[in-house]
Each structure stands twice: as structure tokens, then as C-alpha cells.
């Protein structure tokens, strides 16, 4: 009897943990399309060069709001590993932000140095931006507004939230900070 109760409690805890992961994946049956192409949104590289996401057309894109002083900062290692292992299918793009707990206080040069020195980051990094609230960058407006991306209204809730865009520029997944970049939820979508 104790084993049955223990098993029941264990299953309930597992189901609760899965429910709290906040993984949102665009329903396969959905005809909802973005109203504006993500590829036209202007961004700046971490070195200040003007660009847009059209450079990555034809590949999946995993966008991540990153920070250097966060409990999730070690995810940089797995983001780099994802880029190395699946670079023919997906490109990881890092967007530093100081929006959560002041955990990205550095300048672009300091952030770039930190990433290269500590995690040997080779995937593209971009200008430090605002990802939530007043002054939210147009890219993160597109990612978190259903009327722009077609279905998702979830803005980043903390550092290291992830958005997956398909080869045609459609948003196909949102993953909160606790979802590891090498998790099945992400890998299975590549």
C-alpha cells in the first residue's frame, strides 16, 4: 500500500513539474500566420553593425534573451553545444538584456568578452536590448504579440527564455528559462 501511495505522489509531482515548464509550441493544425515578417526587423550586432534576420532565412532560429550574472548563465555552454551539433539546421542568436534583476549590467564589449572568455561563444550575439516593458525592442514585440506573430502572447519571464522560428520565419515555439537548450522539446523541433 505504501508503494502505491509513493508511486501516486511521485507521478503527481512529475506531472506538476512538467506542467510548470511553460513550453508553448504552435499547434500543428493551426493556420495562424504572422502578420509581419520577422526578417524585416532591424537589429544590431554586438559590435554595432546594422542588420536584420533575413541573413538566417532558410534555417531555424533560436532566439534567447541572455544575461551574464544569472543562475541560468551556464546555459551559454549548452547554447554553444546546440550551435555546434545542429548548426546545419538552426542558428542560435543571443540578445543580452538587463531587464531581469539587473543581471546584465555590462556594455556590449564587456558582454562579448565575457561570452568568448568563459563559454567560447561563436554563435551571433547582438546589441543589449529591452525585451519587456517600456522600450521593448520591435523583435521582442513581434515574438510576444499574437497580432504580429500569429499565436504567441508570452513575453520573456526571466533571462534565457527561448523562441524558435522556422525556416520560413514563422514562430513555432516558446520555452521558458528552465528549458535547457539541449532538451527534447527543442531538439525534436529542429
Secondary structure, 3 states (H helix, E strand, C coil): CHHHHHHHHHHHHHHHHHHCCCEEECCCCCCCCCCCCHHHCEEEECCCCEEEHHHHCCCEEEEEEECCCCCCCCHHHHHHHHHHHHCCCEEEEEEECCCCCCCCCCCHHHHHHHHHHHHCCCCEEECCCCCCCCCCCHHHHHHHCHHHHCCCCCCCCCCCCEEEECCCCCEEEEECCCCCCCCHHHHCCC
